[in-house]
Amino acid sequence: MRVTFNDYKTVDIDSLPINEEWDGRNVQENLMHRIHAYPAKFPAFITTKAIEYAESQNVAIGTVADIFCGCGTVAYETVKANRHFWGCDINPVATLIARAKSHHYDSEHLTNYYEQIVEEFYIQSFNEDDAIANNERVKYWFFQQQIEDLSKLKRAIETTVDNETYRDFFLCAFSNILKSCSRWLTKSIKPQLDPNKKPHDVMEAFATQVKMMRKANLVNEINEGLAVIETTNCLSKIVEKPFVDLLVTSPPYVTSYEYADLHQLSTLWLGYTNDYRSFRDGTIGSLHGENHLPDHLKHLNDTGKDIVLKLYAIDKSKCRSVSQYYIDMQNTVKKAYELICPGGATLFVIGNTEYKGVKIDNARHLIETLLDEGFENVEVERRKISNKILTPYRDSVGKFTTDKNSRKIYSEEFIIFAKKPLCLNN
Ligand SMILES: C[S@@+](CC[C@H](N)C(=O)[O-])C[C@H]1O[C@@H](n2cnc3c(N)ncnc32)[C@H](O)[C@@H]1O
């Protein structure tokens, strides 16, 4: 069932029936989507369905964009569908993966470069002055043997792979072995040290990773790279003229992932920063921020204000971070409107959550924001999230719990589609 929101306040979106068409459980994803782990990656089939749906609504699609492109799920599927892609992410690890994913590599070049990297690794000696190898945080996460090998491997990649596109491929491989070669608790979604872990050998892990990526590249369904991917805060992007026909995106979750902290091994090793915390600034959904609550209350829409005021009575710090999130989301929609051509459309994938009994209704907040901004034909579908979680609560470190006072994870989320009017009234 599809609902058009003439008056979004009167419709109970949580009671919408689940639309099986947006389930996608049986759709096999291309192996390229698995070349690097990424938290909150969304299902690839959503892009294809979004393009089909927008076209059925008379949107002519040349360029698809994703302003929170993450590891490039939309980028890959857009290029596969032979359209242009433009995307950005504030996280340079995300854009590295997205760039690596949206190319088809020549197998022979990959083999040659790989052999040269291995050869170079074994003739090099460890440079004791390598600043990254001496970073305190790196020393915290890695044993000395892995530090020396990673330092040599990174230098081997940088000195032998002279083509930038191919260098992205190998740096992406390098980035994805960091957790297994470190003392990071396996599969943890929070930075947590495992004192009993036996980290992998660097060159063995690299060989396995490159083999997996080369196998994925063999079944890579894209030919030419038609993707432009920028590392930038989408809210600061200067848009001189709209150029996007369809924006497909899944915004950061409200205060659940601290992306800067989660990717710290990669941001440190790849030399993007020597203090990973600097990447928290500007990241939407970060828990770390200043207190602008009084000012926010002047700008939040009705749904946002209502939720924030309910939280104020329970947890002032949570209230401040949620209010920052809603202000950022309102600015995101403004940016989306600037980017999209008249007659174009946007599709957001967004979920709700609950905190100590207060419903954090992100979907309703987004619908109100889209309507306020001038989008029209706002439609909502409710979809089941395939990896159904048995217990819906998470504690403060992200572990599953039965404690109902903890953060509630829903097993459904919303697909929200909206069009920018063809004729603008101003
Ligand atoms: C839910 S994830 C998107 C995942 C993506 N759909 C995928 O499949 O990989 C949200 C992304 O928003 C990014 N992000 C957070 N704040 C941002 C900002 N201000 N500008 C651009 N990207 C931002 C995060 O780094 C993260 O990659």
The ligand as an SDF file (V2000), in Angstrom:
LIG
                    3D

 27 29  0  0  0  0  0  0  0  0999 V2000
   23.8760    4.9380    6.7150 C   0  0  0  0  0  0  0  0  0  0  0  0
   25.4660    5.3300    6.1040 S   0  0  0  0  0  0  0  0  0  0  0  0
   25.2640    5.2060    4.3700 C   0  0  0  0  0  0  0  0  0  0  0  0
   25.5600    3.8290    3.9010 C   0  0  0  0  0  0  0  0  0  0  0  0
   25.4830    3.6940    2.4040 C   0  0  0  0  0  0  0  0  0  0  0  0
   24.1190    3.7530    1.9020 N   0  0  0  0  0  0  0  0  0  0  0  0
   26.1150    2.3660    1.9940 C   0  0  0  0  0  0  0  0  0  0  0  0
   25.3970    1.4980    1.4800 O   0  0  0  0  0  0  0  0  0  0  0  0
   27.2890    2.2030    2.2710 O   0  0  0  0  0  0  0  0  0  0  0  0
   25.5570    7.0680    6.3560 C   0  0  0  0  0  0  0  0  0  0  0  0
   26.8430    7.7200    5.8550 C   0  0  0  0  0  0  0  0  0  0  0  0
   26.7450    9.1180    6.0680 O   0  0  0  0  0  0  0  0  0  0  0  0
   28.0670    9.6290    6.2230 C   0  0  0  0  0  0  0  0  0  0  0  0
   27.9680   10.9920    6.7690 N   0  0  0  0  0  0  0  0  0  0  0  0
   27.6900   11.3920    8.0280 C   0  0  0  0  0  0  0  0  0  0  0  0
   27.6730   12.7240    8.0900 N   0  0  0  0  0  0  0  0  0  0  0  0
   27.9290   13.1980    6.8500 C   0  0  0  0  0  0  0  0  0  0  0  0
   28.0240   14.5010    6.2750 C   0  0  0  0  0  0  0  0  0  0  0  0
   27.8530   15.6030    7.0200 N   0  0  0  0  0  0  0  0  0  0  0  0
   28.2670   14.6120    4.9450 N   0  0  0  0  0  0  0  0  0  0  0  0
   28.4510   13.4990    4.1840 C   0  0  0  0  0  0  0  0  0  0  0  0
   28.3980   12.2510    4.6800 N   0  0  0  0  0  0  0  0  0  0  0  0
   28.1230   12.1000    5.9900 C   0  0  0  0  0  0  0  0  0  0  0  0
   28.7330    8.5930    7.1140 C   0  0  0  0  0  0  0  0  0  0  0  0
   30.1440    8.6610    6.9870 O   0  0  0  0  0  0  0  0  0  0  0  0
   28.1430    7.2780    6.5480 C   0  0  0  0  0  0  0  0  0  0  0  0
   28.9840    6.7410    5.5810 O   0  0  0  0  0  0  0  0  0  0  0  0
  1  2  1  0
  2  3  1  0
  2 10  1  0
  3  4  1  0
  4  5  1  0
  5  6  1  0
  5  7  1  0
  7  8  2  0
  7  9  1  0
 10 11  1  0
 11 12  1  0
 11 26  1  0
 12 13  1  0
 13 14  1  0
 13 24  1  0
 14 15  1  0
 14 23  1  0
 15 16  2  0
 16 17  1  0
 17 18  1  0
 17 23  2  0
 18 19  1  0
 18 20  2  0
 20 21  1  0
 21 22  2  0
 22 23  1  0
 24 25  1  0
 24 26  1  0
 26 27  1  0
M  CHG  2   2   1   9  -1
M  END
$$$$
